Amino acid sequence: MCSSLEDDLSPRTDMRIGDLLVESHHVGGVFSPGHEHCKVLTNDKWTQDAGGLPRHSLLIARPLLEGDEIVSEEDVHTGHRLPENDPGYAPPDPTDTDATHALLLRVSDTTDIPQEGRLQTNRYDAIQEAITGEEGGTASPEDFVDVLTRRQIQYSGVEAKILGTFYYDTNEDDEQRLSFSSDVQTFFSAGHYVVHKPDHAALQWIASYPTTTDTTPVKLGDVQYTTTDIWGDGASAGMYFDVKEFIGAKTAVFGMTRKGKSNTMKIIAGAIEAHDESIGQLIFDPSGEYAYVNDQDEECALGELHTQDDNGAPEAISTVYKFAAQEDETDRYKPLRTNLLARSNLDVVKNYVHMELGSDEATYAENFVTVSNNVPSEEELEDMEWGQKTRAEWLRSAYYAVISRSIGTEKLPDDFDPFWIGVNDSVLRGVNEHSHLDFNKAESGKVRLGKAGGENTLVEFWSTVATNTKDINDAHEEDRDWVNDDLDSVLEMFRTAGSQSGFGKLRNLQDYHNPARDVDVAREIYSRLTDGELVIVDISNGMEEVITAEKERLVSYILNQSMERFRSTDEDELPKIQVYLEEAHQHFDEYGRGDGEMNPFVTLAKEGAKFQIGMVYATQEVTSVDPRVRANTANWIITHINSEKEINELGKYYNFADFANSIRNVETVGYSRVKTYLGEYIVPVQISLFDTDWVKDNTPFGVKKDDGFIVEPSPSRQAD
């Protein structure tokens, strides 16, 4: 037997049932056993010594007698008598001898004992005497009946749910270990199950099971049955989770606003970041509290955690992308917008065009979206024959002319990389006849379209062709029109007038555009995630429509890249990524989407696990999350919910119905009911505060304030 739980999370191979009872409090015995519930006889004195028996308390029921000790064959055939004990018999210390098993109980309510009618009458008489006596309700113990009667009325019953059985099995190395199973093999009416309330060390082991020092434990909080503390001794029993339970899995954090959901997500993200495995994390930060220090965080935010480089200089563990960062890019802060006029970002442009016009019913808009898919990339151009390539270059440059016009003709930068297109003389003359500019061929025989003399020649050339298409086609000396159907579909965007027509339908592109960023932000973020970095996307500023579009584009890109890798590599080689979503109901909402239009967040929730993409989502309403997503959610953390409808829906999962009253009535910030993927039962937990102490105790990171550390980073520091 393990003499003590030195670290309170001893490996299962070192644990014995007796260890669960070290320093425990005897609180009674089972007098009515069953497979799912049992009734426990207890006493006011035992209850007070144990610090109370609040609802949801975890108790251990150990068989005092086992095997032949329970009842012998002789006893069965001689009147069903129980074995007689020596008059001097006393129950043994539960830690002196080991048992084959023990039942784990959870207090659910009070219950009657067989003498309840008589005892209730005695209690009534006692309290009536006390409150109507000469002292006017101020009673001393002597005012309550005689000592013998008082001893009798102190007995009462507690109903408990049987959560399962602690027993012994063997691991793959044939070592005996203490295990738990969520059922009961049998029960014995004469089993003499004695019930104990575990001490803090044993309770910590039970609450954290199966997480031990053999795994990767991180403290989520302290076990807390009630928020009322009358007989507390100052000690606490932590609830630890294995970081690996959250990696690649879905985790739900449900509860009302300001009840600790964000704090919980910070702890999960901080623990995973401190884990020694390469795991990329993407946090969509709706209020800036993950990226920046605020009063709530007591000078501690995820975005302010640092390590030190080889020279001792602070090095942030995260990169923050935000809409506010445009021209002031730094190593740590990156702009979220992308240069839509950079040819390398053609796929980004196509994506935005589809988002803006995908549901537009105007024929010319539908045609533009269709042709958008045919605009070739640089690589596709290189593989084309000369004639096909020439027309593809016309289409490509005309497409970018529409994009440039939508963003703003004057916003084309002076250093824009120009298009060079081949145009025959007759067409060029036709264009020059209708334009205020004079387009000429260079020595290469091609026309330069871009920025020249302060003029946007790209837009001027193609808008001139668009408004004079018939004349230019007539001037073309070949039998076929110079402007074919695909090119005409692009140019139609110039012909339709009005701020909400033609290229005006794409004016929102200017909100996604940053001329200083030639790299696709989605590609850059995905690269950081595959390298195991923490990325925080600050979406606290910006237009809601733009933010929504960019979030969906990022998630779609991550999904598509992960799908490609899934098809071409072993599952073990897929990058592990965690995505964090606050206000999840907004991300999972299908309202306003066209038929067949996929919500990337729903797709991520349903299919992400097979691509090694986990998700932590938080919201106020259980019903706002697709039932198929809930059914595949591995970890559940529930704070305060005030809606009976939502609590009833929650009650369909695991045993949360047992906690309905507590979930509805207790509003303490951070007070939660936790069911982890590997955990076999729900544990009530007061979630730890994500602050400097938590960072110091659970991560190797430092906390940087201004130019110095208020917590020094320490690579050797390990989680408790």
C-alpha positions in Angstrom: 0.0 0.0 0.0 1.2 3.5 -0.8 2.0 5.1 2.6 0.9 8.5 1.4 -0.1 10.5 -1.7 3.0 12.6 -1.8 2.1 14.4 -5.0 -1.6 13.6 -4.7 -1.6 12.1 -8.2 0.3 8.8 -7.6 0.4 6.4 -10.6 -2.3 3.9 -10.6 0.2 1.1 -10.2 1.2 2.6 -6.8 -2.4 3.0 -5.6 -4.4 0.7 -3.4 -8.0 1.1 -2.2 -6.8 1.7 1.3 -5.0 4.8 0.0 -8.4 6.3 -0.9 -9.3 6.0 2.8 -6.2 7.5 4.4 -7.2 10.3 6.7 -10.8 9.8 5.5 -13.9 10.5 7.7 -16.3 7.7 8.5 -19.7 9.0 7.7 -21.9 5.9 7.9 -22.8 2.6 6.2 -25.0 1.3 3.4 -28.3 -0.1 4.7 -30.1 -0.5 1.4 -27.9 -1.4 -1.6 -28.6 -1.5 -5.3 -27.0 -1.4 -8.7 -27.5 2.3 -9.3 -28.5 3.8 -6.0 -28.1 3.0 -2.3 -29.1 4.4 1.0 -26.6 5.3 3.7 -27.2 5.5 7.4 -25.3 8.5 8.8 -25.2 10.6 12.0 -25.0 14.3 12.7 -21.7 13.8 14.6 -20.0 12.0 11.8 -21.3 14.5 9.3 -20.0 17.5 11.2 -16.6 15.9 11.8 -16.4 15.3 8.0 -17.2 18.9 7.2 -20.7 18.2 6.1 -22.2 16.0 3.4 -23.4 18.5 0.7 -25.2 17.3 -2.4 -22.8 15.8 -5.0 -20.2 14.8 -2.4 -18.0 11.9 -3.5 -17.9 9.1 -1.0 -16.1 5.7 -0.8 -18.1 2.6 0.3 -15.7 -0.1 1.3 -16.9 -3.6 2.1 -16.1 -4.4 5.7 -16.7 -8.1 5.1 -15.9 -10.0 1.9 -16.1 -13.6 0.7 -16.7 -16.2 3.5 -16.8 -13.4 6.1 -20.2 -12.2 4.8 -22.2 -15.3 5.4 -21.1 -18.9 5.5 -22.9 -22.0 4.1 -23.5 -23.1 7.7 -25.2 -19.8 8.5 -27.5 -20.0 5.5 -28.7 -23.4 6.5 -29.2 -22.5 10.2 -31.8 -19.8 10.1 -30.0 -17.4 7.8 -28.0 -16.1 10.8 -25.1 -13.7 10.3 -21.7 -14.8 11.7 -21.4 -14.0 15.3 -18.6 -11.7 16.5 -16.6 -11.7 19.7 -18.2 -9.3 22.2 -15.0 -7.3 22.1 -15.1 -7.0 18.3 -14.3 -3.5 16.8 -14.3 -2.6 13.1 -10.8 -2.6 11.7 -9.0 0.5 10.5 -10.0 0.6 6.8 -6.4 1.3 5.8 -5.0 -1.7 7.7 -6.2 -4.3 5.2 -6.9 -4.0 1.6 -10.3 -4.7 0.0 -10.9 -6.2 -3.4 -13.0 -3.3 -4.4 -14.8 -0.1 -3.3 -17.8 1.7 -4.6 -17.7 5.4 -5.5 -20.9 7.2 -4.4 -22.2 10.6 -5.0 -24.7 12.1 -2.5 -27.9 13.0 -4.3 -30.5 13.7 -1.5 -31.7 12.7 1.9 -33.8 9.6 2.5 -35.9 8.0 5.2 -34.5 5.3 7.4 -36.7 2.5 8.8 -37.4 4.3 12.1 -38.0 7.6 10.3 -41.6 8.0 11.6 -40.7 7.7 15.2 -37.5 9.8 14.9 -39.4 12.5 13.1 -41.9 12.6 16.0 -39.0 12.9 18.5 -37.3 15.6 16.5 -40.6 17.5 16.3 -41.1 17.3 20.1 -37.5 18.4 20.7 -37.6 21.5 18.5 -41.1 22.4 19.8 -39.8 22.2 23.3 -36.8 24.3 22.5 -38.5 27.1 20.6 -41.5 27.4 23.0 -39.5 27.2 26.3 -39.0 29.9 28.8 -35.9 31.3 27.1 -38.0 32.3 24.1 -36.3 30.2 21.5 -32.7 30.5 22.8 -32.1 26.9 23.8 -29.2 25.1 25.3 -28.4 21.5 24.6 -30.0 20.5 27.9 -33.3 21.8 26.6 -33.3 19.1 24.0 -34.7 15.8 25.3 -32.5 13.3 27.2 -29.1 12.1 26.0 -30.3 8.7 24.8 -33.0 10.2 22.7 -30.7 12.8 21.3 -28.3 10.1 20.1 -31.2 8.4 18.4 -32.6 11.4 16.6 -29.1 12.3 15.2 -29.3 9.4 12.8 -30.6 10.0 9.4 -30.4 8.7 5.8 -28.7 9.8 2.7 -29.4 8.6 -0.8 -26.4 8.2 -3.0 -25.9 7.4 -6.7 -23.4 4.6 -7.3 -21.0 6.0 -9.9 -19.1 2.8 -10.3 -16.4 0.6 -8.8 -12.7 0.9 -7.9 -11.0 -2.4 -8.4 -7.7 -4.0 -9.5 -6.7 -5.0 -13.0 -3.4 -5.3 -14.8 -1.8 -3.0 -17.4 0.1 -4.0 -20.6 3.2 -4.7 -18.4 1.2 -7.1 -16.3 1.4 -4.7 -13.3 -1.5 -4.5 -10.9 -3.1 -1.1 -10.9 -6.2 0.5 -9.3 -8.9 1.1 -12.0 -12.4 2.4 -12.1 -15.4 1.2 -14.1 -18.8 2.9 -14.3 -20.9 0.0 -13.2 -21.3 -2.5 -10.3 -20.7 -6.2 -10.7 -23.0 -7.1 -7.8 -24.1 -6.0 -4.4 -24.4 -7.8 -1.0 -27.3 -7.1 1.3 -25.0 -8.2 4.2 -21.9 -6.7 2.7 -21.5 -4.3 5.5 -20.3 -1.5 3.2 -18.9 1.2 5.4 -18.9 4.7 3.9 -16.1 7.2 4.1 -15.6 10.8 2.9 -12.2 11.0 1.4 -9.6 13.4 2.7 -8.2 16.1 0.4 -5.3 14.1 -1.0 -7.5 11.1 -1.9 -10.2 13.3 -3.2 -7.8 15.0 -5.6 -6.7 11.6 -6.9 -10.4 10.5 -7.4 -11.5 13.8 -8.9 -8.6 13.7 -11.4 -8.9 10.0 -12.3 -7.4 8.7 -14.6 -5.0 11.7 -14.8 -1.8 10.9 -12.7 1.8 11.8 -12.7 2.2 9.2 -15.5 0.2 11.5 -17.8 0.4 15.3 -18.4 -1.5 16.8 -15.5 -2.6 20.4 -15.4 -4.7 21.9 -12.7 -8.1 23.1 -13.8 -9.3 24.1 -10.4 -10.3 22.8 -7.0 -13.1 20.3 -6.2 -15.9 22.3 -4.6 -19.3 20.8 -3.8 -20.9 24.0 -2.7 -20.0 27.7 -2.7 -20.9 27.8 1.0 -18.0 27.0 3.4 -18.9 26.7 7.0 -16.5 24.0 8.3 -13.7 24.4 5.8 -10.2 23.7 7.0 -8.4 25.8 4.3 -7.1 22.7 2.5 -8.2 22.0 -1.1 -8.4 19.1 -3.5 -7.3 20.0 -7.0 -8.9 18.6 -10.1 -6.3 17.9 -12.8 -6.8 17.1 -16.4 -4.5 15.4 -18.9 -3.7 17.9 -21.7 -4.0 15.2 -24.2 -7.7 14.9 -23.5 -8.2 18.2 -25.2 -5.9 17.9 -28.1 -7.8 17.1 -31.3 -11.1 16.9 -29.4 -14.1 19.1 -29.1 -14.6 20.9 -25.8 -17.8 22.7 -24.8 -17.9 25.5 -22.3 -21.5 26.5 -21.6 -22.7 29.2 -19.3 -24.1 32.7 -19.0 -22.0 35.8 -19.8 -19.5 36.8 -17.1 -19.5 33.4 -15.4 -15.9 32.4 -16.3 -16.0 30.8 -19.8 -13.2 32.9 -21.2 -11.0 32.3 -18.1 -11.5 28.6 -18.6 -10.5 28.7 -22.2 -7.4 30.6 -21.3 -6.3 27.9 -18.9 -6.9 25.2 -21.5 -4.9 27.2 -24.1 -2.1 28.0 -21.7 -1.8 24.4 -20.6 -1.7 23.1 -24.2 0.9 25.8 -25.1 3.1 24.6 -22.2 2.8 21.0 -23.4 6.0 19.7 -25.0 4.2 18.5 -28.1 4.0 20.8 -31.2 0.4 22.0 -31.2 -0.8 25.0 -33.2 -3.5 27.1 -31.5 -5.8 29.6 -33.2 -7.8 31.9 -30.9 -10.5 34.2 -32.3 -10.5 37.0 -29.7 -13.8 39.0 -29.8 -12.9 41.5 -27.1 -9.1 41.6 -27.1 -8.8 39.9 -23.7 -6.7 37.0 -24.9 -4.2 39.3 -26.7 -3.8 42.1 -24.3 -3.6 42.7 -20.5 -6.7 44.0 -18.8 -7.9 44.5 -15.3 -9.7 41.2 -15.1 -6.5 39.3 -16.0 -4.4 40.9 -13.2 -1.6 41.8 -15.6 -1.8 38.4 -17.3 -3.1 37.6 -20.7 -2.1 34.8 -23.1 -0.8 37.4 -25.5 1.6 38.7 -22.9 3.3 35.4 -22.0 7.0 35.3 -23.0 10.0 33.0 -23.1 13.6 34.2 -23.4 15.8 33.7 -26.4 19.4 32.5 -26.2 20.5 36.0 -25.4 18.0 36.4 -22.6 15.8 38.8 -24.5 12.0 38.4 -24.1 10.3 36.5 -26.8 6.5 36.4 -27.1 4.9 33.0 -27.4 2.2 34.3 -29.6 1.5 36.3 -32.8 -1.4 38.7 -32.8 -3.3 39.5 -36.1 -5.7 42.4 -36.0 -7.6 44.6 -38.4 -6.2 47.7 -36.8 -2.6 46.8 -37.8 -2.0 47.9 -41.4 1.1 49.9 -42.0 2.6 49.4 -38.5 3.4 45.8 -38.8 5.9 44.4 -36.2 7.2 40.9 -35.4 4.4 40.4 -32.9 1.5 42.3 -34.4 0.4 41.6 -37.9 -2.3 43.1 -40.1 -5.1 40.8 -40.9 -5.9 42.2 -44.3 -4.2 41.0 -47.5 -3.0 42.8 -50.6 -5.8 41.8 -53.1 -3.9 43.3 -56.0 -0.9 41.0 -55.6 -1.1 38.2 -58.2 0.1 35.7 -55.6 -3.2 36.2 -53.7 -5.5 35.4 -56.7 -7.2 32.6 -54.7 -7.9 35.0 -51.9 -9.5 37.4 -54.4 -11.6 34.7 -55.9 -12.7 33.7 -52.4 -13.8 37.2 -51.6 -15.6 37.6 -54.9 -17.6 34.4 -54.2 -18.5 35.7 -50.7 -19.7 39.0 -52.1 -21.5 37.8 -55.2 -22.2 34.1 -54.6 -25.8 34.7 -53.6 -26.4 37.6 -56.1 -29.2 36.7 -58.5 -28.2 39.3 -61.2 -27.2 37.4 -64.3 -24.1 39.5 -64.9 -23.0 38.9 -61.3 -23.5 35.1 -61.7 -21.5 35.2 -64.9 -18.7 37.1 -63.3 -18.5 34.6 -60.4 -18.4 31.7 -63.0 -15.7 33.3 -65.1 -13.8 34.1 -61.9 -13.1 30.5 -61.5 -11.4 30.4 -64.9 -8.9 33.2 -64.3 -5.5 31.5 -64.5 -2.7 31.7 -62.0 0.9 32.4 -62.9 1.7 28.6 -62.9 -1.3 27.8 -65.1 -0.2 30.5 -67.6 3.2 28.9 -68.0 1.6 25.6 -69.2 -0.5 27.2 -71.9 0.1 27.4 -75.7 0.9 30.9 -77.1 -2.6 31.7 -78.5 -4.4 30.4 -75.4 -2.0 32.2 -73.2 -2.6 35.5 -74.9 -6.3 35.4 -74.3 -5.8 34.2 -70.8 -3.6 37.2 -70.1 -6.4 39.5 -71.4 -8.9 37.8 -69.1 -6.5 37.9 -66.1 -5.6 41.6 -66.5 -9.3 42.6 -67.1 -10.3 40.7 -64.0 -7.7 42.6 -61.9 -8.9 45.9 -63.5 -12.4 45.2 -62.1 -10.9 44.4 -58.7 -8.8 47.6 -58.8 -11.8 49.7 -59.7 -13.8 48.2 -56.8 -11.1 48.9 -54.3 -10.6 52.4 -55.7 -8.9 53.5 -59.0 -6.7 55.9 -57.2 -5.5 53.3 -54.7 -3.3 51.4 -57.2 0.2 51.9 -55.8 3.0 53.4 -57.8 5.0 50.2 -57.5 2.2 48.0 -58.8 3.7 45.1 -60.8 2.2 45.9 -64.3 0.5 43.5 -66.7 2.0 43.1 -70.2 -0.5 42.0 -72.8 -0.3 41.5 -76.5 -2.7 43.6 -78.5 -2.8 43.9 -82.3 -2.5 47.4 -83.9 -6.1 47.7 -85.0 -7.5 47.0 -81.5 -5.0 49.3 -80.0 -6.0 52.1 -82.3 -9.7 51.5 -81.4 -8.9 51.8 -77.7 -6.9 55.0 -78.2 -9.7 56.6 -80.2 -12.0 56.3 -77.2 -9.5 56.9 -74.3 -8.0 60.2 -73.0 -4.7 58.2 -72.7 -2.4 57.1 -75.5 -1.5 53.4 -75.2 1.7 52.4 -76.9 3.5 49.1 -77.4 6.9 48.6 -75.7 9.9 47.1 -77.5 8.6 43.7 -76.5 5.5 44.4 -78.7 3.2 44.4 -75.6 1.2 47.0 -73.9 2.0 47.9 -70.3 -1.0 48.2 -67.9 -0.6 49.4 -64.4 0.3 52.8 -62.9 2.0 55.4 -65.1 2.1 59.2 -64.7 -0.2 59.0 -61.8 -2.9 57.3 -63.9 -4.4 53.8 -63.4 -3.8 52.6 -66.9 -5.1 49.1 -66.0 -8.6 50.4 -65.3 -8.5 53.0 -68.1 -7.7 50.4 -70.8 -10.3 47.8 -69.8 -13.1 50.2 -68.9 -12.6 51.8 -72.4 -12.8 48.4 -74.0 -16.0 47.7 -71.9 -17.8 50.8 -73.0 -16.7 50.5 -76.6 -16.8 46.8 -77.2 -18.7 46.9 -80.5 -16.3 49.4 -82.1 -13.3 47.5 -80.9 -14.7 44.1 -82.2 -15.4 45.8 -85.5 -11.9 47.1 -85.7 -10.5 43.7 -85.1 -9.3 42.3 -88.4 -9.9 38.7 -87.7 -13.2 36.9 -88.2 -13.9 36.3 -84.5 -14.6 39.0 -82.0 -11.6 40.3 -80.0 -13.8 40.3 -76.9 -15.0 36.7 -76.4 -17.7 35.5 -74.0 -15.5 35.1 -70.9 -13.8 38.4 -71.3 -17.2 40.1 -72.0 -18.6 38.6 -68.7 -15.7 40.4 -66.9 -16.1 43.7 -68.7 -19.9 43.7 -68.0 -18.9 44.8 -64.4 -17.7 48.1 -65.9 -20.9 48.7 -68.0 -23.5 48.5 -65.3 -23.7 51.9 -63.5 -24.6 52.6 -59.9 -22.9 52.3 -56.5 -24.7 49.0 -55.9 -24.3 47.7 -59.4 -21.5 46.3 -61.5 -18.1 46.8 -59.8 -20.0 48.7 -57.0 -21.2 45.3 -55.8 -17.5 44.6 -54.9 -16.8 47.8 -53.0 -16.5 45.8 -49.7 -13.2 44.5 -51.1 -11.5 47.7 -50.0 -12.2 46.6 -46.4 -10.2 43.4 -47.0 -7.4 45.1 -48.8 -4.0 46.0 -47.4 -1.4 47.1 -50.1 1.5 46.5 -47.7 0.8 42.7 -47.3 1.8 40.6 -50.4 1.5 37.3 -48.5 -1.9 35.7 -48.0 -2.7 36.0 -44.3 -4.5 32.7 -44.2 -1.5 30.9 -45.7 0.8 32.7 -43.2 -1.4 31.8 -40.2 -1.7 28.2 -41.3 2.1 28.0 -41.6 2.5 29.3 -38.1 -0.1 26.8 -36.8 1.7 23.8 -38.4 4.9 25.0 -36.7 3.1 24.7 -33.4 2.7 28.4 -32.7 0.0 30.3 -30.8 -1.9 32.7 -33.0 -4.5 35.2 -31.7 -6.8 36.9 -34.1 -8.0 40.1 -32.6 -11.5 40.7 -34.0 -12.5 43.3 -31.5 -12.3 46.1 -34.1 -13.6 46.1 -37.6 -16.9 45.8 -39.5 -18.9 42.8 -38.5 -19.4 41.6 -42.1 -15.6 41.9 -42.8 -14.7 40.1 -39.6 -17.2 37.3 -40.3 -15.9 36.9 -43.9 -12.2 36.8 -42.8 -12.9 34.3 -40.0 -14.7 32.0 -42.4 -11.9 32.3 -45.0 -9.3 31.4 -42.4 -11.1 28.4 -41.2 -11.9 27.2 -44.7 -8.3 27.5 -45.6 -7.2 25.5 -42.6 -9.8 22.9 -43.4 -8.8 22.6 -47.0 -5.1 22.4 -46.3 -5.7 19.7 -43.6 -7.9 17.7 -46.0 -5.1 17.8 -48.6 -2.6 16.6 -46.1 -5.0 13.9 -44.9 -5.1 12.5 -48.4 -1.3 12.5 -48.9 0.2 11.7 -45.5 0.0 9.4 -42.5 -2.4 10.5 -39.8 0.5 10.6 -37.3 2.2 13.3 -39.5 -0.8 15.6 -39.6 -0.2 18.9 -37.8 -2.2 19.2 -34.6 -4.3 22.3 -34.4 -6.7 23.7 -31.8 -9.3 26.4 -32.7 -11.0 28.5 -30.0 -14.4 30.1 -30.5 -16.2 32.4 -28.2 -19.9 33.1 -28.9 -20.1 29.8 -30.7 -23.7 30.3 -31.6 -22.7 33.0 -34.0 -20.3 30.7 -35.8 -22.7 27.8 -36.0 -25.7 29.8 -37.2 -26.9 28.8 -40.6 -29.3 31.7 -40.9 -28.9 33.7 -44.1 -27.0 31.0 -46.0 -28.1 29.8 -49.4 -29.0 26.2 -50.1 -25.9 24.1 -50.3 -23.7 26.9 -48.9 -21.4 25.3 -46.3 -20.6 26.9 -42.9 -16.9 26.2 -42.4 -17.3 26.3 -38.6 -20.0 23.6 -38.7 -17.8 21.5 -41.0 -14.8 22.0 -38.7 -16.9 20.9 -35.7 -18.2 17.8 -37.4 -15.1 16.6 -39.3 -12.1 18.4 -37.7 -11.1 15.5 -35.4 -10.1 13.2 -38.2 -7.8 15.9 -39.5 -6.3 16.4 -36.0 -8.1 19.7 -35.5 -9.6 20.2 -32.1 -12.1 22.9 -31.1 -12.9 24.6 -27.9 -16.2 26.5 -28.2 -18.1 28.6 -25.7 -21.6 29.9 -25.7 -24.6 30.7 -23.4 -27.1 28.3 -24.9 -26.8 24.5 -25.3 -29.5 24.4 -28.0 -27.6 26.9 -30.2 -25.1 24.2 -31.0 -26.0 21.6 -33.6 -27.0 18.3 -31.9 -24.5 16.4 -34.0 -21.7 18.7 -32.8 -22.8 18.2 -29.2 -23.0 14.4 -29.6 -19.4 14.4 -30.6 -18.1 16.7 -27.9 -15.6 15.0 -25.7 -15.1 17.5 -22.8 -17.9 19.4 -21.1 -17.5 22.4 -18.7 -20.7 23.9 -17.4 -21.0 27.1 -15.4 -24.3 28.9 -14.5 -27.3 28.6 -16.8 -30.6 30.2 -15.8 -32.9 28.6 -18.5 -34.8 25.5 -17.6 -35.1 24.7 -21.3 -31.3 24.8 -21.7 -30.7 22.8 -18.6 -33.2 20.1 -19.7 -31.3 19.9 -23.0 -28.0 19.6 -21.2 -29.5 16.8 -19.1 -29.6 14.6 -22.1 -25.8 14.3 -21.9 -24.0 12.2 -19.3 -25.4 12.8 -15.8 -25.8 16.6 -16.0 -29.4 16.2 -15.0 -28.2 15.3 -11.5 -26.7 18.8 -11.3 -29.7 20.7 -12.7 -30.5 22.6 -9.4 -26.9 23.6 -8.9 -26.5 24.8 -12.5 -29.6 26.9 -12.3 -29.2 28.3 -8.8 -25.5 28.8 -8.1 -24.2 31.9 -9.9 -20.6 32.0 -8.5 -18.1 33.0 -11.2 -16.0 30.0 -12.3 -18.1 27.4 -10.4 -18.4 24.6 -12.9 -19.4 21.0 -13.4 -16.7 19.2 -15.4 -16.8 16.0 -17.5 -13.6 15.2 -19.4 -13.2 12.7 -22.2 -11.3 10.2 -20.1 -13.0 11.1 -16.8 -15.7 8.6 -15.8 -17.9 11.0 -13.8 -18.8 14.7 -13.5 -16.8 16.7 -10.9 -17.9 20.0 -9.4 -15.0 22.4 -9.7 -14.1 26.0 -8.9 -12.0 26.8 -12.0 -8.6 28.3 -11.2 -8.1 32.0 -12.1 -5.8 32.5 -15.1 -3.3 34.8 -13.4 0.4 35.1 -12.7 0.2 32.4 -10.0 -1.4 30.0 -12.4 1.2 30.7 -15.1 4.0 30.3 -12.6 2.7 27.0 -11.2 1.7 25.4 -14.5 3.8 26.7 -17.3 7.5 27.6 -18.1 6.5 31.0 -19.4 7.1 34.4 -17.9 4.7 37.4 -17.7 6.1 40.6 -19.2 5.0 44.0 -18.0 6.3 47.0 -19.9 10.0 46.4 -20.2 10.4 43.8 -17.5 9.1 40.5 -16.2 6.8 40.3 -13.3 7.1 36.5 -13.5 10.4 35.2 -14.8 10.3 32.5 -17.5 11.8 29.2 -16.5 12.2 26.4 -19.0 12.8 23.9 -16.2 9.5 24.8 -14.4 7.0 22.1 -14.8 3.3 21.9 -14.1 2.3 20.7 -10.7 
